[in-house]
Amino acid sequence: MNPKQIFAASSILAITSIVLISIEVPAILWLFIVIGPLIIIGIVDTIQTKHAVRRNFPVIGNFRYMLEKVRPEIMQYFVETDTEGAPINRLFRSLIYQRAKKVNDTTPFGTQMDVYRAGYEWADHSIYAKNHTDLAHEPRVMVGGANCTKPYSASILNISAMSFGALSQNAVLAMNTGAKIGNFAHNTGEGGVSPYHKQPGGDLIWQIGTGYFGCRTKDGNFCPDTFQKNATIDNVKMIEIKISQGAKPGHGGILPASKNTEEIAAIRHVEAHTDVHSPPGHSAFSNPEELMQFVKQLRELSGGKPVGFKLCVGKKAEFEDMCKAMISTGIKPDFMTIDGGEGGTGAAPIEFSNSLGMPLRDGLSFAVDTLRGYDLKKDIKVIASGKIFSGFHIYRAIALGADMVSSARAMMMAIGCIQALQCNTNTCPVGVATQDKSLMKGLVVSDKAQRVANFHHETVKSFTELMAACGCTDSSRLKRQDINRRVGMNKVMKYNEIYPDVEEGSFIT
């Protein structure tokens, strides 16, 4: 049933009930006429595979879709906004759902943002626009430096880090199957490589966090033997060392006991049914030179696969020390993921998520500029992560200097996340962020996997269309001066004015 049919059926049912009561129809007939349709609706809800809320909550789940039908008209007055006043919920959430379901994603009545409000951004188009069909529809980025013997050709958009444990097995299966369909990569998160990451056969970026889950000794330190066993699996294409995460840098992670099942404990090499904390820092290294040696060790153990690290920029001097260590040791990571402080998680104290960590655009521009200043950028691919929802978000990040991007939140929405904000309670109503099998069953892998692939395809297509409209045929040619930002009612600045470019090698004395 679509929302219109549900609304019509409910209205008819309500009117029929009133009429039957008013003319004193016998109770048995009243029950048959009123309760019968509800039973039919309940059966239909249970066996359908498109909507997790209806599947998990038959009959009453339909009210969500009834309200959603009138939501655009109501919520335009009560819309959640980001720091720039952009209507995140109404625009981007609808955009993600439309692309995942592969329905019309055009919008009537033009721009829905206040274009004269500080924070509004736009790209410069060209009167010499290209035909986007002449561009590579799925731009690829080769990741792998001089010491990498197994470079990986990555999609320009991939799935950001989310662990099995934080996500359900069905959510992981759907994402990895979608990655397989669309030929892009799926980051495992720090929870380790699970059977649900391996079963569909999609490309993996294995993330190694401070807890070394999946490659740890009994006392919680790094174990080379178990690392090598997983790292040499064919569909593990890249290795990412997680130094910090935008939503909670310097805090470490937590898997609540309610989510730590026997299965998850076996994958992570921890004790089941206990709260599992990952430390705030690594024990495998304690300074930049040791970090570079760790990068070298993982590259060798993995058989030459690309190895890099992820961090949210904090103290700038520490990042500069990393660059100096790359030069002094001669060891360079193959890639670097810059996570913005606006990134999300279900396991962060409010002070950390709101008041710690450099936002993506500031962190990304600083990291790229510092790499350029030390003449390192040419050898290291940069991945941007932090509220990447749309083709313009990809365009903006690459104009700032990123080579590719990753997205977590949008991919969760593509598999049915409704932002119920119950990620940390094991009660996610749509089966995305829970280990409760009664809720997990609502997420049908085959349906949601295709939605992940659809969202990826349509968003990358949107990016290439934007690039073509701006007269560009190669993403590496996008520049900061291509993006404008209103900083006041009568003042606009280009990104190269806000984030001035740094010349290659200018920091080397």
N, C-alpha and C positions, 0 to 999 in steps of 0.2 A: 504494500500500500504506500502511495506517496502522500505527502502532507495534506494535499487537497482532499484526497479520498478519506483520510483519517478524520479530518475536520468535518467533512460532510456526513460521514457515518456517525460520528459522535453527536452531531446536531440532530440527525434523524432519530437516534436512539433516545436523546433527551426529550425531544418533542413527543415521541411515541410513548414514553414512560408517563409523561404528564397527562396525555390523552387517556391512556389506559386507566390510570388512577382515577381520573375525573369521572369516567363512565362505569367504574366499579367492575372491571373485568375480573374474573376468578383468579385467585393467587397463582394457581398452577400455570394457567395460560400466561399470566404476567411474567412469571419466572422464565417460562420457555421463550417468550419473545425478547425479553431483556437480557437474560443471562446467556442464552444460546449464542447470540452474536459475539459476546465477550469471550466465550470459550473458543469460538472459531478464530477470533483475532489472536487469542493467546497461542493457539496451535500454529497459526501462520507466523507469528513473531518468533516462535521457538525454532522453526525449521528454516527460516530465511537466513541468509549468510551475509547480507550487505550491511546491516546495522547492529553493532555490538550492544548498544543500550537496549534495543527491543529484544534481542536474543537473550540477554541476561535478566531483563526485567520485563517480561511479557505484559501486554496491555498497558500498564502504567508508563512504560518507556515511551509510548507513542505521544504522550503529552509534551515531551521534549521537542519533538519535531513539529508539533502544532505551534508551540511557542516560537520555535526557530523560524517558522514561516512568516510571522509578523515581526520578528526581531529587528530587521533592518530599519523599519519605520520607527520602532520604539527606541532602539539603542542609539540612534543618531543623537539623542539628547543625553545619553548616559554612557558614552563610549569611553573605554579605557584608552589612555594615550600614553605615548612614550615621552621622553624628555624634550622631544622636538614638536610635540603636539600631533604626531602622526597617529591616526586611529588604527592601532595595531589590531585589535580584535576584529573590528568590522571589515577592514580591508584585507589585511594579510591572511587572517584566518580563513576568510571566505575564499581568497585567492588560492590558498593551499588546497582546500577541499575541492574547489572547482578543477584544479589541475590534476589532483590525484584521481578524481572521478572522470577526468577527461570530458568535462562539459564546458560550455561557453564561458570563458573567463573575461569577456569584455565588460566594460562598465558604462552605463548610460549617464548622461548629464555631465561628462567631463571630469576635470580635476576635483577631487573631494577633500583636498587639503587647502589650508589658507596659504596661498603662495606669497603673501606679504608678511608672513609671520617668520620671525627669526628661527633658523634651523631648516627652512625649506631648501631642498637641493634639486639640481637638475643637471643633465649632461648637454653639451653642445652638439646639436645635430649638424649635418652638412647638406648643402644644396647638391652635392655630388654623392648622394647616398648610393650605396651598393645594393645589389639584390642579395638578400640574405640566403637565398637558395644556392648561391654560388660559393658561400663560405662553408668551411667544414662544420657540419651540423653538430658534431660531437667533438669539440676541441680536446686534444690530449696533451699532457705534459709529461715529458720524460724525466723521471726522478732517479738520480744516481750519479755520484761524482766519480773522480778518477780512480778511487780505490774500490768502487762498487762493481762487482762482476755480474750482478743480476739486476740491472736497472729495470724500473717498472714504468710502463706507459699508463699514466693515471688520467681519469676523467677530470675535467676542470671543476666538477662538483661531486663530492662524496659524502658518505654518512659519517658524522662526527661521533666521538667516543661515547658509548652508552653500554654498560656492562650487563651481562646475563646475571640476574640477581636483582639488580635495580629494575630491569625489564623482564617480562615473562618469556618463557621459551617460545610461545607463539609470536610474540613481538620480534624476537631475535630471528626466528625462522622467516617471518614475513619480510624483514629488512634485508636479510642476506639473500633470500630468493629474489627480491626486487633488484638487488645489486647484480645478481647473476643475469637476470633478464636484461637489465640496462647496461651491463658491462661497466660498472663503476665499483668503487671500493667501500668496504664497510669496516669501520674502526671498532674493535672489540670492546673498548673501554678497559679499565684496569682489572676487571674481574676474571680475565683469562680467556683462553680459547675453549669454548664449550662445544659439545656435540652439535648444538643447534647453529653454531657458526660454521661448522665443517660440513654438515649434512647437505645443504643446498649447493655448495660448491662455489659460492660467490667469492670474489677477491677480498682478502682481509688485510687490515693494518693492525698488527698485534701491539696493543699498548701495555707497556711494563710500568706499573706504578710503584709507589714506595713500599707497598706490601708484598711485591713480587709474586702476586697470585698466579699460580700455574707454573712458577719456576722458583720456588722458595724451599729453603731448608726448614727443618722442624722449628728452629728458633727464629724464623722469619727473615733470614738473609737470602741473598741471591744465590741460586743454584745453577751453575753452568750446564750440568747434565740434563736436567729437566727442561731448561730453556732450549737447548739444542734440539731436543726431541720434538718440541712444538714448532720451533722456528723453521725447521726444514720441511714442514708440511707444505705441499705444493701450493695450496691456495693462500698461504701467508705470504704476501708480496712485499710488505714493508714492516719495520719494527719501529715503534715510537716510545721513547722514554718519557713518561709523564713527570715533569718537574713540578708543575703547578697547574691549577685549573682556575679559569676566570671567576667562577662563582664562589670559590672558597680557597684562594691561594694561601699556602702555608698552613692549611688546616688538616689536610688528610681527609680520608673518606670514612664512611660508616655503612655497614650492611646490618640492618636490625635483625635480631634473633628470629623474628617472625618470618623473615624472608630467607634466612640461612638454612635451607633444607639440607638433607643428607647429600643430595645430588650436587648442590652448589658448593658445599663444603669439600666434597671430593675433588671438584674441579679446581678450587682455590687452595687446596691443601691446608685446610683449617678445621677446627672442631665445629661440628654441626650444632644448630639451635643456640648459638651464642652471638652476642653482638660482636661484629668483626670490624676493628678499626685499622685503617692503614695509617702509618706514621706521617707526620707533616713533612719529613725529609727523608732522603735516601741514605741507606747504610753502605751502599756500594761505592760511593764517592763523597768527598767532603770539600772539594775545591775544583776550580775549572779544569786544571790539568788532569785530575783523576776522572772527571766527567768525560774528557776526550778519550782517555784510555778505555773507559767503559764503552764508549761508542765503538772504538776499534775492536774490543773484545766481542761485542754483540754481532758486529759485521762478520767477523771471522767465524763465530759459532753458527751463524745463520747460513753460511755458505756464500757470503758475498752479497746479501740482499741489502737494499737501502735502509740505513739506520738514521734516525733523527730524534729530536726531542720537542716536547710541547711545554710551553710556559705562558703564563700571564706576566707581562712586564711589570716589575716592581721597582727595585733600586737600579737606576740606570748604570751606575758604576759596575754593578755585578754583571750586567749584560756585556758591557765593554770588556770586562775581564775575561769573559768567555771567548770573545773575538780574539783577544790577545793570546789566549791559550791555544786557539786554533792555529795561529801563526807560529807560536813557539814550538808546539808539538808536531806541527805538520799534519795533524789529524783534523778533518773537517766532517761534520755531519752531512748527510746527503740532503736532508730537508729539516725545516724548522716550522713548527706550528705555533702561531701566535694566537692565543685565546684572549678574548676581551673580558673585562670585568663585568660586562652585562650578560655573560653566559649563564645558563640555568642549571639547576640541580634540585633534587628533592632532599638533599642532605647538608644544607648550609645554614649556619646561624645568620639571622637577618643582618647583623652588623657586617659580616663578611660579604654577603651578596650585595649589599648596598653601599659599603664604604671602604672596600679594599680591592685593589687591582686596577690597573690602567685600562680604560675603555679601549675597544678594538682599534678604532681609527688612530688614536694617539699611540697605542702600543705598536701597531703595525707600521706606521710611518717611522717611528723611532727605530724599530728593529731593522727595517729595510735600509734606512739612512746609515745606521751604524755599520751594517754589513758592507754597504757600498763604500763607506769611508775607510774601512780596513781592506778593501778590494777582495771581499769574500762573496759578495752577492752572486757573482757569475758562476760560483761553484755550488751554491746552496739554494734549493727551491724553498719558497716560503708559502705556507698554507695559512689562510685567514679563517678564524672561527669565532662566531659570536653574533647571534641573531641574523643569520643569513637566510632570508626568506624568498627573495625575488631575483629576477634577472638584473635589475638595477643594483641590488646589493652586491652581486658578483662583479658587475662592471665597476662599481665604486672601489671595491677592495683591490681589484687588479690594477686600476688606475693609481692606487696608492703604492703599488709595488708588489702585491702578492702574485704568485704564479697560479694558484688554485685556491679553492675554498672548501669548507666542510660545514655541514648543517646537522644539528641534532633535533632541535625543536620542530622544524618544519617536517622532518621525517617522521617524528612521533605523531604529528597531526595527520600526516598522510595515511598512517595506519589506524586512525580513529581517535586519537587523543582529543578530549573535549575540554581540557584544562580544568578538570574537576579539583585540582590542587590536593590530591590524596596520594601523591607519588610516594610519600614516606610513611604511609599508614597501612600498606598492603591491601587497601580497599578500592583500588582503581576500578571504577564501574564499567570500563570498556576493555579490561583485561590487558592493558599495555604495561603498567607499572605495578604488577602484583605477582605473587606466587600462589594465590588462591585459585585452584583449578576450576572452581565453580564460576569464577569471574573470567578466567583465562579462556574458557570455551567460547565466549562471545566473540573473540577475535579469530576470524576464519582466515587461515594463512593464505590460501590461494587467492582470495579476493583482495586482501590487503597488500600482498606482495606485488600484484599488478598495479595497485595504486601508488606504491613507492616508485616503481619503474615509470609510471605515468608522470608523477610529479617531477622526477629528475629530467625526463625527456622534455617536458613542456617548459621547465624553468631554464634549462640550457638553451632551448630554442629561443626563448624570450631574450636571453643574453645575446645570442648571435644576431637577433633582429635589431636589438639596440645598437650593437657594434656596427652593423651594416648601415643603419640610419645615420650614424655619425661618420660614415665614410671610411671605416677601418675594416681591414680584412684579416688582421692578425692581433690576437689579444695582447701579445707582448708589446705592441705599439701604443697601447692606451697610456695616457699620461695624466698627471695630476691637473694640468691646466684644462683638461676636458670636463672637469666637474666644478660646478658653481654652488656656492652656499650663501644664503641670505643671512647676514649677521646683524642686520638692523633694518628698520623700515625703508631707509634710503641708502643702504650699503650692502653690496654684494662682493664677496671675495672668491677667487679661484683657489682650488686646493693647493696649488703650488705656492700661493701666497700665505696660506695658513700653515702648510707643511712644506717649507722650502726644500728643494732637492739638494742632495749632497753629491759632490763629484767623486767618482771612483778613486779610491786610494788617498783621499785628501787628509785622512786621519793618521797616515803612516809617516813617521818622521825618520 
